[in-house]
């Protein structure tokens, strides 16, 4: 009855509201998007085959996305390794602004449709990106029913393009050095260059050694990329100046926990982007999770791993591999290794130890099952979808079930000597407010927190402006830092802002002899904020 009253009142105050539908995000993970493509030509499949093989042109058509029509859209088969001439399930690229440069759907100008090759579960990318977005800038992704000229082409995975809009949203700019690191692994190296370095960021003297392994998406930037590899090789102690090390460690931790080896962490050092932000640091951006959760099995050393090898993948795999300097150079520093292992632990416990990934995987499959069954062009049959979480699928590819892999992997990582430690515990974070009835206004930010489990060092990382980097200050439990009594496990610090600054953003880091802990754990996106006006109320 209450809901009926609300609707009735809305009809009186906002008569246009009734019958209107609230538009959901194009990449809403909990819905299936509908994309209808219409070509004038009936032989569109042959045309797209030809364009894919012999040029970069697109076939023009009309796209209707969730009921909204867009004319003069460019379409082509994506240049992925899953492409096959005559296939009824090739991945698609749609360019909405092919003719009309301003045409977009909810701000998105390009649409990437993945055919989920070697993924009988149909959820590897959607689930993987959903986990990644908790800890780093990563594309959105959901499922899409695709129709071409009125016929059901199939159920696909719809992945956000890493475009200028993506860069602007996450980094506040899009005109700096920008590279796609997905080399053509079939190409031979230039004469005089190292063989099969791919996009490993190994330093080489000649610029020509980089051209085959990295695709520059910006107007310039080769010098920046070479400087990055040279610093990593020659001056790793200065790498923070040109690389966002923390974000890199998050990516490496994600790759390892999810056994995402079709990545920098695997054989071909691939499937990521690099963007240089306004602070002069390169940021890695994860890409192409179609083969995550053990669908690709090679670490770059030896033959492909079997199921047990995937389940028991060492969290420090490739740490001694000089051909992977992002891992070997960064993790050679004990403090960075601790930070990396902290990120491994966070991803592990927040997604896998508690079993939440399994619930989410089941929920996603339940949502798409009907659309999957209707798909006559699907790679796998319905029984394989139903078994894909708990059973290895395929006699040749042997794609592990996601739960079959990750349940045992979570158990293995929990017991690993590098992760089976007791991290410091951070709680009771407070910012001092004005005392009741006091006339004295709070002018500084007095921050305290409780830290247990043998903390060796406690720091607050703070900034007054979101466009700047965080600064670190040591907190103390000495009875002199607005922290109460010495030795009571309460750590404190006073931060005095500049005269024109009224607010602060911060998070806490605590380190004990074997681990590093953060609060909030996803401090990259979720910090603690305080302002003087509120503190003085």
N, C-alpha and C positions, 0 to 999 in steps of 0.2 A: 504493500500500500504506500509505504514511504517513497519508493522509487517512482510510483505513478504520480504522486504529488509533485516530485521534483521535475519530472518530464512536463507535467501540466504547467508549472510555473515558468519553465523554459520557453514553452510555446507562447506564453503571454509576453515575456520580456524580450526573447530572441526568436521570433517566429521563423526566421530562416534556419534555425538550428535543427529543427525536426526534419528528419530524412537525410540530413547531411552525414557523411561518414568522416571520422577523424582519420587523416592520412597517417599511416604507419611508415616507419623508416623502410626504405627500399631494401635494406639489408637486415631487417628484423629477423633474428635467428629463429624465432618461434612462429614464423609463417612461411608459406611456400609462395614465392613470387610467381606471377604468370607473365610470360613474354611471348607475344605473337608477332612473328615476322612474315611479311608478305612481299614477294618478289613478282614483278611483271613476267619474268621469264619462267617457263615451266621446267627448263633444264638447269635450274639454279645450282644443283649439286655438282654438275659437270663444270659449270662456270666457276664455282668456288674452288674446286679441285685445281683448275687451270690457274686461277689467280694465286693460289697457295704455292704452286710449283714454279710459276714463271714470272712472278712480279709481286709488287707491293700494293697493287690497286685493290679497291674494295668494290663489291657489288651493291648497287644502291637499291634500297627497298623502304618499306614502311614498318615501323616497330610500334606495337601497342603494349605498353607496360602497365600492368594492373589497371587496365581500362583507359589509360591515357595514350593518345595516338601521337606519334612523331614521324614526320615525313622526311624523305631524303636522307635516310640513315645509311651509313656505310657498313657493310658486313663482310667478314672474311673468316676463313678457318684460321684458328690460332696456330702459331708456329711451334707448337709443342711436339714433343717426341711421340705423342699418342696419335698424331695425324696419320691417316692412311687413305690413299686414293680409293674412292668408291665406298668408304665406310659410311654407314648410316648414323654414326654417333661421333662425328668429329667435334672437337671443342670450337667455340665461336668467340669472335671479337666483334663488338658493335661500337661504332663511332657515331654517337648521336649528333655531334656537331660537324659531320662530314661536309655538309654544304652550309648550313646555318651555324656560324661559329659560336653563337650564343645558346644554341639549343641544348637543353640538359634535362635530366629527370632528377628532381630534388638536389640539384647541384652537381650530379654525376654526369660527365660527358662521355665516358667510355665504360663499357660493360664487358667483363671477362667471364665467360661461361666455361667451366671445367667439366670434362666428361667422366671424372673419377676413375680413370684407368687404374687397375690393380688396387681397387678399394671396394671389396664386396660389401662392406658395411655402409658405404655411401656417406659416411659422416666424418671421416678423418680430417678433412680440411675445416669443416664447420666447427667441430669440437676442438680441434687444435688451435685455430685462431681465437676461439672464445677464451681458452685458457691463456694464450699468449697476450691477449689484450689486457689482462689483469696486471701485467708486469712491464709492458713495453709498447710503443706504437706499433700496431699491426693491423692489417686489413680486416674489415668486417666480412662476414660470409654467411650465406644461407642457401636454401635450395630453391630451384626455379623449374617450373614446368614450361617447356619451350615448344611452341607450335610453329610450323613453317607451312605457309600456304594452306592453312586450315587443318593440316595433319599433325598429330602429336609426334614431335621429334624426340621427346624423352624428358626424363627427370635429370637435371644437371645441378652442379654446384655453382653458385653465383658469388664470385669473389671480387671485392672492391679493388679497383685499379690503384696502384701506387702512382698517383698523378700529381700535378701541380696543386690541386685542391687538397690532396692528402698531406702534402708537405706543408702547405700553408696552415692547415688545421693543427698539425702536430708540432711544427717547428717555427711557425710565424713568418716563414719566407719560402720562396721556391726558386730563387734565381742563382743559388750557389752551386758549387760542384756537386754533381749528382751522377751516380753510376749504377748500372744494373750488372750484377755479378753472377751471370749465368752463362758461362762459356760454352762454346760448341765443342764438346769433348771429342768429336771426330776429327777436328782440325789438327794438323801438325804444327808444332812450334816453329817460329821463324828461325832461320839459320843464326847461330850464335846466341840463342836464347835457351833458357832451361827447358827441359822437356816435361810436359804434363804438369805444369804448376797450377793450371786453371786459375781460379780466383782466390788463391791462397794468401795473397798479399805478400808473397816473397819479393824481396827487393832485387831488381835487375837494373843494370846500367843504361840500357837502351830503351827509349820510349816505345820503339816498335815491338818490344817484348810484351807490352801491356795491351796493345790494340786488339789482339785476338781473344783475350780473356775477359775484357771488361768493355761494356758498351756505355759510352758517355752519353747521358741524356740531357746534359746542360750544354750551354754554348761553349764553355771551356772548363778546364779543371784537371787536365792531365798532369800538370806540374804539382797540383795539390795531392793527387793520388800517389805520385812517385815519392813526394815528400813523406807521406804517411808510411809507405813501405820502407823507406830509408830510415826513418826514425824508429820504427819497430825493430829493424835489423841492427842499426848502429847505436842508437841511443834509447833503448827501451825505458830507461829511467825518466825520460822526458815525454813519454807517449801521451800523458794526460793533456798535454798542450794541443794535440791534434786529433785525439780520439776520445770519445766518451767511453771511458773504460768500464764504468759501472753498467751502462746499457749493453755493452759488448758481453760482459760476463753474464748478464741476464739471458741474452740470446744463446750463449754457449750452454748455460745451465738448462734452458728449455730444450735445446736439441738433445742433450744427453738424457734427461729424465724421460722424455717422450720417444726416445730412440728414433729421432728424426735425422737419419743419416744421408738423405738426399739434400745435403746442406753443407755449410762450411765444415761441420764436424765429421763428415763422411768422406768417401773416396774422392769425390770430384770437386770439393771446396766450392760449392755453388749455391744458387737459390737464395740470394739476399741482395739488398740494395745498400748503397752508401750515400748519405747526404751530409754535407758540411753545413752545420747550423750557424747562427749569427754569432756564436761564441768561438767560432773557428775550429770546432770539433766535428769530426766525422761520426755519424751515427749509423750503425747497422740496422736494417729493417728486414725482418724475416719475410720470406716469400715461398710459395708453392709447398704446401703441406700435404699434398696428395699422397705422398709415400711415407708420411709420418707413422708412428706406432709400428715400426719394424717392417714396413712393406719394402723398403730398400735396406740392404743388409751388410754393406761393406764399409768399414771404417777407414779404408785406405791402406791397411796393412793385412796382408794375407788374403785368404778366400772369404766368401760370404759367411756370415755367422748363422748358425742354426738357432732354433728357438731358445735353447738354454743360453747360448751365447748372447742373444739379444736381451733376455731377461736379466742376465748377469753382466751387462755391459758396465765396465769400470767407470765410475764418475770422473776419473782422471785419464780416460783413454786419450791418446795422442799427446800427453803432456811432455813427452820426450821427443816428439816428432818435429824436427827442425823445418820440415816442409809445411807445417801449420803454425806459423809464428803467432797468430792470434791466441792460440792455446799455449804453445810451449814458451813463448816469451812472456806473456802476461802471467801465467801461473807459476813461472819460476820464482816470482816474488812471493814469499810466505804470506804476506798480508793480503795480496790479491787472491791467493789460493783460498784463504779463509773466507773472503768476501764471496767468491764463486761458490764455495761449498754452502755458505749461508743461503744463497739463492737456490741452489739445488734443494736444500732442505725445505725452504719455503714452498716451492712448487710441489714438491713431493707431499708434504703434509697437508697443504691447503686443497689439494685436488685428488690425490690418489690413496693416501693412507686412510682417509675417512670414507673412501668409496663413492664420493660425490660424482666423479667422472662416470662411473657405471650407471648411476641413476640418470645422469644427463644423456648419456649415449642411448639408453633404452627409450627415454622420452623422445629424442630426436628421431629414432627409427620408427617409433609408433606413429609419429606425425607424418612421415613420408611413405609409409608402407603402401597405402592405397595407390598413390601416384607412381610408385615403383612398379607395382604389379601391372598397371596399365601400360607401362613402357615396353613396347615390343622390340625396341632396339637396345635394351639394356645388356651390359656385359655379363651379368650374373643372373641366375634364376632366383626365385623367391626363397627357396629352401636355403640357398647360400647366404642371402641377406639375413635370414632368421638365425643362422648358425654363426654369423660373422663376428660376434662378440666373444664367443666362447670356444671356437674351433678354428684350426688352421684350414684355410680354403685354398684349393689348387694343388695339383700334383707336381707341377713344375715351379711355379712362382712361390708356392707355400707362404701365403700371406697370413700372418698370425692373427688370431682373434684378439681384439683390443683388450678385453678383460683377461683372456688367457695370458697375454703378454704382461699387462700392467699389474695384475694382482701379484704375480710372482716377482715382478721387478720392484714393486713397492716394498715387499718383504726383504728382498736382497739389499736394497739401498738402506733401509732402516738399520740393518745389521752391519753395514760396511764400517770398517774401522775409522774411516774419515768422517762418517756421518753419525755414528753411534756415540755421540757426545751429549753432554748436558749443557745447552746454551744458556747464557745469562737471561734472566727474566726481567722485563721492564713493565712497570705498572704504576698506577696512581699519578699520572702526569697531570700537573696543575700549573696554572699561571696565577700568581697572586693578585687578588682583587683589593679594592679599597676597603679598609676596615669599616665596619658598621658605625655610623654616626661621626666618622672622622672627617675633618675638613681638609685634610691633606690628600691631594689627588695623586693617583698612581701615575708616575711619569716614565717608569722603566718596566721592562718585561722581566719579572722574577719567576723563573721556571724551575720547578722541582719534579722529581720522579723517584720512585723506589726501584732499586736494582738489586736483585739477589743472584745467587749462584756464582760467587767468586769473581765479580767483575774486576778486570785489570784496568780498564779504561772506559769512561763514559763521555760521550760527546753530544752536544746539540748542534744540528746543522740547520742553519736559518738563512732567511733572506727577507728584505723589506719590499722587494720589487720582483714580481713573477718573471720579468724578462731577464733577470740576472741569475748567476749561479749561486748555489748555496755556499755559505761560509761555515767553517767548523770551529767550535770552541769547546774546550775541555770543561766538564762539570766536576764538582768536587763534593766529597762527603767529609768535610773538615770542620764543620761548625762555624765557618766564616763566610760561606757562600749562600746565605739565606736558605740553608739546607737543614736547619735544626741542629741536633747534636752530632758531634763527630762520631763516626762509626755506627750510625743507626740505619745505614743502607739507604738513606735519603740523600740524593745528589741534587745540587742546586747551582744556579748561575744567574747573574743579573746582566741583562743586555740593555744598554741605553741607546735608544734610537736617535737619529738626527732630528733636529728641531721640527722639521716639516713632515716627519713620518709618524703615523698614528697606528699602524698595524704591522704584524709579523706573521710569518709562515715558517713552521719548523717541524722537525722530526728528531727522534733520539736514536743514537747508536750505542750499543754496549758490547764490549769485547772481553771475553775471559780467555784463559790460556789456549783454548782449543776451538773457539767459535766466535762469530759475530752475530748480533741480533739487532733487528730494527723494530721500532714501533712508531707509526703503523708499519706493518710488514710490507705493504704495497705503497711505500712512501713516494714512489715515482708519480703517483696520481692522487694519493690521498694523504695530505699532510694535516697538521694541526694549525689552526689559525686563531689569532687573538687580536683584539684592537683596544686601544686605550679608552675609547668611549664606553664600551661594554664593561671593561674592568672597573670603571669608575661609577657605575650605576649603583 
